[in-house]
């Protein structure tokens, strides 16, 4: 072999294998870093002393291009700065949290919600996505289905809570997202939304049944800033209220379970 001639001693397949191993290790490191953009650093009993992030460390700020053309720079997963309306049930680390005040409005457990943008969701064409039928030109309810408008709304306790005023449709999915309820028994006239997946329409009795909350709870359903549109944050809060009712509406729903 001539001096410097090492080609016959290189296994190309082995070099490619080693290169793949390096690439795959880098890919794993990158993915483990990126999945720490939300939820890190962890909040625990050690947070006051150390940054609980594990390995690899959290990534740096990232710039996102929104469909509207705007850009948003996010750093460290946008930590939740909201006041926690809950307290541990015991003095030991990791004790479960118990809501403080009205559990359906505390924002914890099944009543928790994400801090989404306080703007309406939009269709691909740029129109407001979820709107009531009264402003959704060209949309109507199928004549073969029961029309919930005008039906009475009954809570889980069997008491009438209000009357269905309108239906809110999703312009992209062509389905009903919410029913708008005129609540009975309030000093000031109030209309609230109930998600369609929390109701059962009884066309025979002309009733809309909601089993997640009681009749008196309808008066406290989070309201809307605009009566003809709903923002992403408002959707979160409305859904969380009814979700919280599945556990907190009555004491017997919280257990004990046998």
C-alpha positions in Angstrom: 0.0 0.0 0.0 1.3 3.4 -0.9 1.9 6.0 1.8 -1.4 7.8 2.7 -3.6 5.4 0.8 -6.2 4.5 3.5 -9.3 4.1 1.2 -9.1 0.3 1.2 -9.5 0.3 5.0 -12.6 2.5 5.2 -16.0 0.6 5.4 -18.4 3.1 3.8 -21.5 1.3 5.3 -20.0 1.6 8.8 -19.3 5.3 8.3 -22.9 5.8 7.1 -24.1 3.9 10.2 -22.1 6.1 12.5 -23.3 9.2 10.8 -26.9 8.0 11.3 -26.3 7.5 15.0 -25.0 11.0 15.4 -27.9 12.4 13.4 -30.4 10.4 15.4 -28.9 11.4 18.8 -29.1 15.0 17.7 -32.7 14.6 16.6 -33.6 13.1 20.0 -31.9 16.0 21.8 -33.7 18.5 19.6 -37.1 16.9 20.2 -36.6 16.6 23.9 -35.6 20.3 24.0 -38.6 21.5 21.9 -41.2 19.5 24.0 -40.2 21.7 27.0 -41.6 24.9 25.5 -44.7 24.4 27.6 -44.9 23.2 31.2 -41.3 24.0 32.1 -39.7 24.9 34.4 -41.8 22.6 36.6 -43.5 24.1 39.6 -42.7 22.0 42.7 -41.5 22.3 46.2 -38.0 22.7 44.9 -38.8 25.6 42.6 -37.7 28.2 45.2 -34.2 26.7 45.2 -33.5 25.3 41.8 -34.9 25.5 38.2 -36.7 22.2 37.7 -36.1 21.5 34.0 -34.2 18.2 33.8 -32.0 17.4 30.8 -31.7 18.9 28.2 -32.4 22.4 29.3 -35.3 24.5 28.1 -35.0 26.0 24.6 -34.5 29.7 23.9 -37.2 32.1 22.6 -39.1 31.0 19.5 -40.8 33.2 16.9 -44.2 32.1 15.6 -45.9 33.4 12.4 -49.7 33.6 12.9 -52.2 33.1 10.2 -53.1 36.8 10.5 -49.6 37.7 9.5 -48.5 38.8 13.0 -45.5 37.4 14.7 -45.3 36.3 18.4 -42.1 35.6 20.3 -42.6 33.1 23.1 -40.1 32.5 25.8 -40.2 29.7 28.4 -43.7 28.5 27.5 -45.5 31.6 28.7 -45.9 30.7 32.4 -49.4 31.0 33.8 -49.5 34.1 36.1 -53.1 33.8 37.1 -53.9 33.6 40.8 -54.4 30.0 42.0 -57.8 29.7 43.6 -57.0 26.4 45.4 -55.0 25.1 48.3 -53.4 21.8 49.2 -55.5 19.4 51.3 -52.5 18.4 53.3 -49.0 19.6 54.4 -47.1 17.0 52.5 -45.4 17.6 49.1 -47.6 16.9 46.1 -50.8 17.0 48.1 -54.0 17.4 45.9 -55.4 20.8 45.5 -58.9 21.8 46.7 -60.7 24.7 45.1 -61.3 27.9 47.1 -64.7 29.6 46.8 -67.0 28.5 44.0 -65.3 25.4 42.6 -67.0 25.8 39.2 -65.4 29.2 38.8 -62.0 28.5 40.5 -60.3 27.4 37.3 -58.9 24.2 38.7 -59.6 20.5 38.3 -62.3 19.8 35.7 -63.1 23.5 35.8 -59.6 24.5 34.6 -59.0 26.2 31.2 -56.2 27.3 29.1 -55.3 31.0 28.7 -56.0 31.2 25.0 -56.1 34.3 22.9 -59.0 36.6 23.7 -60.0 36.9 20.0 -62.6 35.0 18.0 -61.7 32.0 16.0 -61.9 32.6 12.2 -62.6 30.5 9.1 -60.0 30.1 6.3 -61.7 33.0 4.5 -61.3 35.3 7.6 -64.9 35.4 8.8 -65.9 34.9 12.4 -66.2 31.1 12.8 -68.8 30.6 15.5 -71.8 32.9 15.4 -75.5 32.7 16.2 -77.9 31.9 13.4 -79.3 35.4 13.5 -76.1 36.7 12.0 -75.0 33.6 10.0 -76.4 34.4 6.6 -77.1 31.4 4.5 -77.2 28.9 7.4 -80.3 27.2 8.7 -81.4 24.1 10.7 -82.4 21.0 8.9 -86.2 20.7 8.9 -85.8 17.0 9.7 -84.2 17.7 13.0 -85.9 19.2 16.0 -85.5 23.0 16.3 -84.3 23.8 19.8 -85.2 27.5 19.6 -88.1 28.2 22.0 -87.6 25.0 24.0 -87.4 25.1 27.8 -84.0 24.3 29.4 -84.0 22.0 32.3 -81.0 21.5 34.7 -79.9 18.3 36.4 -82.3 19.0 39.2 -85.3 18.9 36.8 -86.0 22.6 37.4 -86.6 24.9 34.4 -83.6 27.3 34.0 -84.5 29.2 30.9 -85.5 29.2 27.3 -83.4 28.5 24.2 -83.1 31.9 22.4 -80.8 30.9 19.4 -78.4 28.3 18.1 -74.7 29.1 17.4 -73.2 27.4 14.3 -69.7 26.6 13.3 -69.3 28.0 9.8 -66.4 25.7 9.0 -67.8 22.4 10.4 -71.5 23.1 9.5 -72.8 22.0 12.9 -74.3 23.6 16.1 -71.6 24.5 18.7 -73.7 26.2 21.4 -77.3 27.0 22.4 -78.0 30.5 23.6 -80.1 30.5 26.7 -82.3 33.2 28.1 -81.9 32.6 31.8 -85.0 32.8 34.1 -85.1 34.4 37.5 -82.3 36.9 37.2 -82.7 40.5 38.2 -81.2 41.7 34.9 -82.0 39.8 31.7 -79.1 37.5 30.9 -78.3 35.2 28.0 -75.6 32.5 28.3 -74.2 29.7 26.1 -74.3 26.0 26.7 -72.0 23.7 24.6 -74.0 21.4 22.4 -72.1 18.4 23.7 -73.5 19.0 27.2 -77.2 19.0 26.2 -79.8 16.5 25.0 -82.6 17.8 22.9 -86.0 16.2 23.6 -88.1 17.0 20.6 -91.1 15.1 22.0 -91.2 17.1 25.3 -89.8 20.3 23.7 -87.1 20.4 26.3 -83.3 20.8 26.3 -81.8 18.9 29.2 -78.4 19.8 30.8 -77.2 17.2 33.3 -73.8 18.8 34.2 -75.2 21.7 36.2 -78.3 22.6 38.2 -80.9 25.3 37.2 -79.5 27.9 39.6 -76.0 27.6 38.1 -77.0 29.0 34.8 -77.0 32.5 36.2 -73.3 32.3 36.8 -72.2 30.9 33.4 -69.3 33.1 32.2 -70.6 35.7 29.8 -69.4 37.2 26.5 -68.0 40.6 25.7 -69.8 40.7 22.3 -73.4 39.2 22.1 -72.8 38.0 18.5 -69.4 36.4 18.8 -67.2 34.4 21.2 -63.5 34.5 21.7 -61.2 31.5 22.1 -60.7 32.4 25.8 -64.4 32.8 26.3 -65.0 29.4 24.8 -62.5 27.9 27.2 -64.2 29.5 30.2 -67.7 28.4 29.2 -66.6 24.8 28.6 -64.7 24.8 31.9 -67.8 25.9 33.8 -69.9 23.0 32.5 -67.0 20.6 32.9 -66.6 21.7 36.5 -70.2 21.1 37.1 -69.8 17.4 36.3 -67.9 17.1 39.5 -68.7 20.1 41.6 -72.4 20.8 40.9 -73.6 18.6 43.8 -71.8 17.3 46.9 -72.6 13.7 46.0 -70.7 13.9 42.7 -67.5 14.4 44.7 -67.7 11.0 46.4 -66.9 8.9 48.1 -67.0 6.3 45.4 -67.7 2.7 46.3 
